[in-house]
Amino acid sequence: MARITAFCSSPDRCNTYVLDDGEHALIFDAGFDAKSALSFINRHNLKLEGVFLTHGHYDHIGGLTDLDSPDRAFPIFIGAEDMRCLDDDKYSLAYSFFHEHKTFDVACNPLDDEDEIKMPHFFVKAIWTPYHTLGSMCFLLSAEQALFTGDSLFHLGIGRSDLPGSDSEMAESSLRKLLSLDDGLRFYPGHGSGAKLGEEKRLNPYLSAIKVI
């Protein structure tokens, strides 16, 4: 049975998640820093198999500096359109929001829509949900009944689409993809707490307003 543990990093309380099976682990989003997640992994003697970034905003990738090292043995994944956030703080918002000129010389693997990533002990499907950023991804783990949504979907809300690199016109088509997923999934957002997806479809005004085709 998989365990999902959340770690919240300031100043805007971004969630970093560790999913593990008791021996192996994945990280979803690096937060401002990944120290707490790494400490948890080390304390429980877990083997880190991969890191998945839901998008390239600084509050979600700042912890890459904690994760990267010359002997790094695990891959890091990010949506192809958000690769630019690693070396352009206009798109990562590092400067405009946090007044830091910050770039990341970290090797990442770009992902496209419906890419399927077979890790040694986990299977992850990437669902491209552009609008908050052009490279926003949700990560589906069907076996664990888990969906990591970053800032594409919050409990009773959705992410902003008025930022550099956002596109509000893509929001409906992206959210429609999430509406097609199984109600029994539990989703884990980039900020705040999650819920069962079926419940969210009923209660979230941004989802319930979308007409089913």
N, C-alpha and C positions, 0 to 999 in steps of 0.2 A: 504494500500500500504506500503510495507516494505521500510525502509530507511537503507542504508549501509554507515557508516561513517568510514573513515580510519584515523588512528593515526600512526605517523612515529616516531620510537625511534632510537636514535644514539647508538653506533658509525657507524653502517653499514646500517642505514635507513631501519629497518625491519618494515613491516606493521602489525599493529593490527587493526582488524575490529570489529565494533559493528553493528550488524543487529538488528533493532527493528521495532515494529509495532505501536509505540506510547505509549505502556504500558509495553511491555515485551521485553527482549533483550537476545541475545547470543553474546559471544565474540569468535572470531577466531584468535588464536595465542596471546601469552602474551607479545611478544616483549622483550626488555631488561627490561622494566618496564611497568606496566599496569595502572599507575596512571592517565594518561590522559583519558583512556577509562573508568575507574571507575568514574572519575570526571564527565564525560559526562553522564554516566548512573544515577548518583546521581542528577545531575543538572536537568535532564529531568524526574526525579521520575520514572525511569524504574525498573522493576523487572528482575534481572538477572536469567535466567533459566539454563544456562549451558555454559561451556567453552570448545572449541574444538581446539586441538593442531595438526597442520598439520604434525609436526615431532619434534624430540627431541633436535635439536641444540639449543645452549645456547641463541642465539639471538631471538629465538622464545619461549623459556620457562622461561627466566630470570624473567619475571613479575609474575611468580607463587607465589613468596614471597609476592607480593602485594595482591594477590587474596585469599590466604589461611588464615583461621582463625578458632578458635575453634567452632564458631557458623556458619560456612559456610553452606549455605542452597542449594547450587547448585552443580551439578556434574562436574567433569573435565574429558575429554576424550583424549586419545592418542593411536596411533597405538601400538598393542601388542609388536611388535619387538623393539619399541623405549622406552619401559618402562625402559630399562637399562640405558638410557640417564639421568634418574632422579638421579641415584646414582653412575654414572661412568663418570667423566668429560673427559675421553678419547673419549667417543662416543658423548657427548654433545658438545665437542670442547671448553669447558669453559676455560681449561688451555692452550691448544695449540694455540688458536686464541686470547684469551683475558687475559691470564695469571692470571686466578682466579681458585683456587681449590674450586669448588662449587658443592654441591649436594642439592637435594630437597626431604625433607621428607614430601611429599604431596600425599595424597590419590588420585589416578587417576584410571579411568576405562579403561581397555584395549579394543581396537577395532580390529576386523578382517574384511576382505574384504566383502563388501556388507552388513555389519551390518546396520540395520535401527533403528534410535534412535527417538522415539516418545516423544518429549517434550510436556509440557502442551499446547503450542501455536505454535510449530514449528515441522517440520518433516525433519530429516537430514539423508542422506544416505552416508555411508563411502565407498570410493573407494580406495582400496589399490594400491598405485603406487610406489613400492619400486625401488630404484636405488640411489637416492641422500642420503637417509638413508633406512635401511631395513624396517622401520616402517612408511615410509611416507604415508600419507593419503590425499586425496582430499575429500572435503565435498560438496555434492550436495543438494541444496534446490530447488526442481523443482517448487514449488509454487511461489517462489521468483525469479525464473530464474537466480539463482546465483550458482557459483561454486568457492569454495575457494581452491586454488591449492598449497599454500605454495611455496616451492622451486622446486616442480615437473614441473611447467610450468611458464615461464615468457613471457612477451610480446617480441616476436622475439628471444626468447632464452629458455634455460632450466637450471636446476641446475647442479652443479658439481657432478662428480662421482669418484673423486680421493681422497676422505677423509676417515678416519677410519670409517668402517661400511658401506661404499658405495659399490655398485655393478653395474658397467657400463653395464654388460651383461643383466641386467634386465630392462634397460631403454626403449628399443623398445616395449616390451610387456606392460610396464606400460603406455607409451604414446599412444599406440594403444587403450587402454581403453578410453582415453580422446577423441580420434578421433571418437569413436562410439557415443559420446554424441551429443545432439541437438545443431545445429548451433546457435540457438537463445539465448543460455546461455551467460551470461557475466561472465568472470572469473576474480578473484581477487587474484593476486599473493602475495608472501611473500615479494617481493621487487619490486619497480617500480609500474607503472600503468597497468591496465588490458585492456581488449578489448572484443569484441564479439568473441565467440569461432569459429564461421564460418569464420570470417576474419582471425583469428589466424591460422586456418588450412591451409589457402591459403598462408599466408605471412611468417609464421615461418618456417625457413629452416629445422629444426629438425622434424617438423611434416610433411611437404610436401615431405620429403625424404622417409617417411615410405610408403611402398606399401600396398594398400588396399587388404585385402584377399577376 
